[in-house]
Amino acid sequence: MAKSQPSLPWLRGFREGAGPRYLQIVAMIEEAVRAGALRPGARLPPQRDLAVRLGVDLTTVTRAYTEARHRGLVDAMTGRGSFIAARPEASAFLLDLSMNIPPPPKGVRLADKLQEGLAEVLRRSDVDLLMSYHIGAGSLADRSAGGLWLELLLGAVDPQRLIVTPGAQPALAALLGLLARPGEAVAADRLTYPGLRAAARQQGLRLQAVEGDSEGMRPEALEAALAASGARLLYLTPTIHNPTAVTLSAARREAIVRIARQRDIQIIEDDPYARLAGDAPTPVAALAPERSFYIATLSKTLTPGLRTAFVVAPSVRQSEALVAALRGLILMPSPLMTALAMHWIRLGVAEELLEGVRREAADRQRAAAEILPATGQAHPHGLHVWLPLPPHWDRHRLIEAARLEGLGVTPSDAFCIEGRAPDAVRVSLGGIPDRARLLAALRTLADILADRHVSDAAVV
């Protein structure tokens, strides 16, 4: 007796004039998900079975399942089949242009590197030790590997001054707590990294805005801000600044160092993109090592999942104080991810991944320059575009119009620490892994900006 097939009440017949059949299949899945007929975790029929049921060829169903995966409707598990994906909250975006992360490295299969690297780390390591607590600045071998990664930027680094941390944000929070007291001011660019705003608010610190221009922070503006606020600490993101994409010129870096020495202030140099840029001037920390804390994360150059960053302190004593401050925030980095990151650095895999990310970022930047308005500011190897809006748009209308089209972009308000935020948005190019989908998202955004693709509900 032939085995009966399960009932699939969400299936319906094809409709004339309703578009390609593979897209009609996707529409059936979408309608079933919205109606609750297909819930997260529900298994879809095997592709061949569905092709037979619908009377279409296998290629049509394969294209439908692929498109459903691209839309986030379906998760495919090798050897198990296709399942309805867990649905994001209603506020989530189908096409996320808001998250600044590296794109998949061009010419390198990250999944293969992960499998190979983890297998080698586990083969070489005592697993019990790897899964235990590792409290402190990191092993000497790990700190030496961190110094190797930073050598092109800072020259030879004393491993005793280098700390391995679980990402840049905990390091920044710990440094703010170590170097400033509640109520004190910290000088920073008027548009600055949102993580600084969050950490300063948590620590009870005031942020003093410093104006800049196309070369970055203006030295005379810094002097005025320091005099007005009494700040003893300066925060800089000098290379491919987040969000404006400006790189602080060599002359400005030297001028800022002179001011810092004259006023005896300390500097936190958050430099996540310097290795990515490849053409950045000498870091401030190399010009003034006696007063600079240098932060470099692998999240923006390799992959966020490593949760690994390095901090170089001015002295061994200050590195030990930072380790103690970090311990109160987060006990340790993930030993497994740290071991993988250091293994990649020592074997040269990290350099290979970095070059792959740079190549893909460059391709995406070239495409973005062709699609988006010419007012956009970007670095050829950067992860984002800073986009001042045309006069007929304000950022709030644009954000709403983009949301209605399933796009997420970041408004200038997220970065502004003083005064009125400019009408501008940050467009991140790495958060959508598939380049074709990224280009489609950028074209939609360009259409919105040109008033060719605006939903009536977005216009107020």
N, C-alpha and C positions, 0 to 999 in steps of 0.2 A: 504493500500500500504506500502511495506517495505521501511524504510528510507534508501536512498542511502548513501553510505560511501564516504567521501571526497577522492579526488585523492591524492596519495602519490607517485609522480614521482621519488623520491629518492630510493624507494624500487626496488630491483631486485631479481631475482631468486638465489637460492643457487647453489654453484659450487662444483662439485665433487673434492675431494682432496684439498679443500681450508681450511680445518680445521673444528673444531666444529661449529655447526650452531649458537650457541649463540655468538661466536666470529665473525662470518660472519655478524651477525646483527650489532654488534658494528662497524665493518668495514664499513657497509653501512652508519651508522650515521656519522662516521669520514669523509668519502668521501663526503657526502652531506654538511657537515660543511665547508670543504675545498673549495668546489665548490660554496658555497654561497646558495645552495638550502635549507639549514636549517640555519637560522640566530639566534643569541642570543635572547632568549625569546620565540622562536617558541615552540609550544606545541606538544609533541609526542603523538601518539595514545595511548589510554588505553591499558594495556598489553594484556587483553583478546581479544580486537579487532585486535591487531597486530598478535596475535597467530593464529586467524582465517584466516586472510589475507594470512599468510605465510604457513599455514597448519602445524604448529608445536604445541607442547603442551605448556601450560602456563609457566611451569618451565623454558623452554628454553628462553622465552622472559624475564622472571624475572631475570635470570642470566645475560642476555645481558644488561638490564637496570642497574643492580647492577654494572657490570664491567664498563659501560659507566660513572656511577657516580664516581667510583674509578679513572678513567682517567681524571676527570674534565670536561667531555663532557656534562653532564646532571646534573641538579638540580632537586631534588624531593621535592614537597610541599604537605604535608599531606592534603588530601581532595581535592586537586586541580589537581594533576597529575605530570607528568615529563616534564621538559622544557629544551631546549638547554641553557647551561650555558653561561654567559658572558665570552668571550675568553680573556685570558691574552695576553699581548704583546708577540711578538715573542721571546723576550729575557727571558721570564719567564720560570721556570723549572717545569716539570711535577712532579718531585720528589725532594723536597727541603731539602737538607742536610746542608743548610747554615745558617738557622735561629735558634738561641739558645733560645728555649722556652720550658717550661715544657711539657712532654707528658700528655695525658689524665690520670687522676688518676686511678690506678688499683683498682677495687672493689667499685668504687664510681661513680655514675652517676652525672656528673657535671651539666647537663641540669636540673635535678631534684633539685639539691641544689640551682641553680640559681632561678628557679621558686619559690621554697619554701622560700628562703631568701628574694627575692624581695617582695613577697606577704606580708611577715611578717614586713619588713621595711616599706612598704606603709601603712600597717594596724596600725602600731605604731606611724607613723610620721605625722606631718602636711605637706601635699603635697606642699602647697604654700610656706612654709618655706624651704622645701627640694629643691625646684626648684628656689630658690632665690640665691643671691650672698652670699658667705661665705668667707670673706677675713680674712686672719690671719693664725695662726699656727695650726688651728683646735680647735674644742671644747675641754674642759677639759676631757670630757668622751672619745672623740676620741683619745686624746693623752695618756690617761690612758690605753686604749686598746692597743695602739702601744707599750707602756711600758711593758704590759703583754706579747706581742708577743716576745719582745726582752729580757725578763727577764732571760731566760735560757742562754743567751750569755753574757749579761752585768750586771746581777744582777738587783737590784732595780734601776729604772730610774726615775729621777725627771721629771714629766710631763711638767714642765715649760721649760725644756731644749730640749724637743722633739717637732718636727715639722712634720705635715702630709703634704706630697707633692704629686703632680700629676706625680709620677714616679721618677726614679733615675736620668735620664738625665737632666731635668730642675734643680734638686738640685745640680748636679755636675757643671753645667754651672754657676749657681748663686754663688756657693762656689768659683769657679775660679775667678770670677769677684770681689768677696769680699776679697779674700786673696792674690791676686797677681795683679800687675800692668802690662799694656802692655809692652812687651819687656823683662819682667822678665822670669826666667827659673822655670820650675816645674820638679822635678825629678820623674822618673817613670821607671818601667821595660822596657827593650829595646823592648820586645814584650808586648803590652798592649792593653787594651780595646779600640776599634775604637772610641767609644763615647768620650773618653778623647781627642783623636787626633782632632776630629771635634770641640769640645768645645774650646780647647786651640787655635786652628787656628782662630776661630771666635773671641776670646778675644785678639788675638795678642800676645800670650804667646809662649815661646820656651819650648820644651820638651827635657830634659836632660836624656839620656838613662843610666840605671843602669843595669849591667850584673848580671845574676843569674845562678843557677845550679839546681840540683835535690831537693834541700831544699828551693829553692826560691831565692829572692834577697840576694846578698852577702854583708854583712856589710862593708867590706873593699872597695868594689866597690861603695857603697853608699857614703862613706866618700870621695873617690876620685872624684865622680861626683859632690858632694856638693862643694868641694873645687874648682873644675874647673869652675863651672857655677855660683856660688854664690846663688844657689836656696835656698829659704826660705820656700818652700812648697814641700811636698812629697805626691805622690799618690800611694796607695797600693790596690791591689786586692788579699788579702792574702790566701783566701780559695778557692780551685778548680779554680786556676787562669785561666783567660780567656786571651790567648788561651791554655796555656801549660798544664793545669789541675794540676799543682803542688800546694801543700798546704804548705805555709810558716811554717817552724818548730817553735816550742815553743822557742828554743834557739835563732833562728834568730829574732823572734819577740822581745825578750828581748834585743838583741843586737841593733836592730834598734831603740828601745825606748831610750836606753842609748845615741846613737848618736844624736837623735832628741833633747834630753835634753841638751847635751853638746853644740850643735850648735844652740839651741833655734829655731828650725824649727817647723812648724805646719804640721799636717798630715790629709789627707783625706783618710779614710779607706772605700773603696767601697766593701761591703761584702754581695753580693746577694745570695751566695750559702751556707752560714754557717749553716742555719737551715736545708738545704737539706743534707749537708754532715753528720751531726750528730756526727762527731768525730773531729771537728776542735779544735785546741788549743785556749786558751783564746784570744779574740780579742785584737788588739793593743789599741783600745779605752778604754778597761778595764784596761790595763796596764799603759796607759798615758792619763787619761781622761782630764787633764788640757790643752792638746794641740791637741786633736783629734776630728775630725768631722766624725761621723759614719753614713754611708748610708746603709739602708737595704730595698730592694724592694720586693714586693709580686709578681712581674712579673715573677721571676725565680723560685719561690717556689710554687705558686698557679696557677695564670693565668695572662697573660699580660693585659687582658681586664679590670682588676680592676683599672689599672693606679693609683696605690697607693704605696707610699714608705714612709719611716720614716727617719728623720735625727736627730741625737742626737748631740747637740753642747756642747762645753766645759763649757759654762756658759749661764745664762739667757740673759745677755746682748748680747752675740754673737748669740743666737737664734733669738732675736728680729732683729738684723742686717740682718740675713739671710732671715727672713720673708720679710723685706723691699726689699732686693735684688730680691727675688723670685717674688714679686709683679710687678717688672719691666719687668719680662720675661713672666710669665703666672699668671693670676690673682688668680686662685684658682684650687684646685682639683675638680673633678666632685662630687658634694654632694651626688648623688645617689650611685655611686660606692664606695665612702668613707663610706657611711652609711652601705652598704652591707658588705664591708670588716670588719668593726668594729663589726658588728652583728655576722659575722662568727667567729671572734676571741673570742668574749665574750661567745658564745654558744659552743665553741669547734669544730665547723665545720671546721675552718681553719686547726686545727691540724689533723682532719680526712682527709682533702684534701691533706695536706702535706705528710701524711703517704702513701696515695694512689699514689702520684707522686713519692715518694721515691721507693715504690715497683715496679712501672712500669719502672722507670729509671734503677733500678738494673737489671730487666729482660732484658732490652734493652742493657745495658752494657755487660751483660754476653753473649748475642747473638753476639754483635759486636766483642767481644774478640775472639769468635770462627770463625768469618768470615774474619775480617780484619787482616792484617799482625801483627805479634807479636811486632813490633816496636811502636805500638800505645800507647799513654800515656792517662790515664783516672782515674777518681775516681769511686769507685763502685756505688755511687749514683749521679754521675755527669750527665750533659746534653750533653756532647760532648766528642769527642776523638781527641787528638792532634796527627797527623799522619805524622811523618817524612817519606819522600819518599825514595824508593829504589834508588840506584845509577843511574840506567838507566832511571829514570824519572826526569824531572824538573817540577816545579809547573805549569808553563805556558802551557806546553804540556798537563799536566794532566787535568787542568781546561777545556781546549778545548775538550779533549777527553770525559770528563764527560758531558760537555754541549751537545755534539752530541748524547749522550745517554739519554738526558733529565734529567741529575743530576746537582744539584747545590751544590758546596762545596766552602768553603772560603779559599783563598790562604793566606799565611803568610804575604804577602805585606800589607794586611788590618790592621795588628797589629804592624808592624815594625816602630819604630820612628827614627832609626839611622842605617846606614850601610846597608849591603846587607841582604835582607830577606832570611832565610833558605828555602831550598826546603822542604816544609811541608804544610799541609792543615789542617783546622779544619773541622771535620765531626760532625754535630749536629744531635742528635738522637730523638729530640722531635717534630720537625716540621712536620713530617708525622704521622698523628693520628693513622692510621691503622698499627698495628705492622707487619702484613704479607707483606704489601707494603714496609715498612721500610726494612725488611730483604731482600726483592727482590732488593731494591736499594743498600744495602750494598754488596750483592753478585755481582751486576753489577760493583760496584766500585772495589771490590776485583779482579774481572776478568780483569778490565782495568789495575790495578796495576801489575797483573801477565802477561800482554801483551796477554791475551786470548780474549779480547773483545774490541780491538781498531779499530776504523774506520780509513781507509786509510787517509781520509782528515785531521785527527787529528795529523798525524805524519809528522813533518816538519824538 
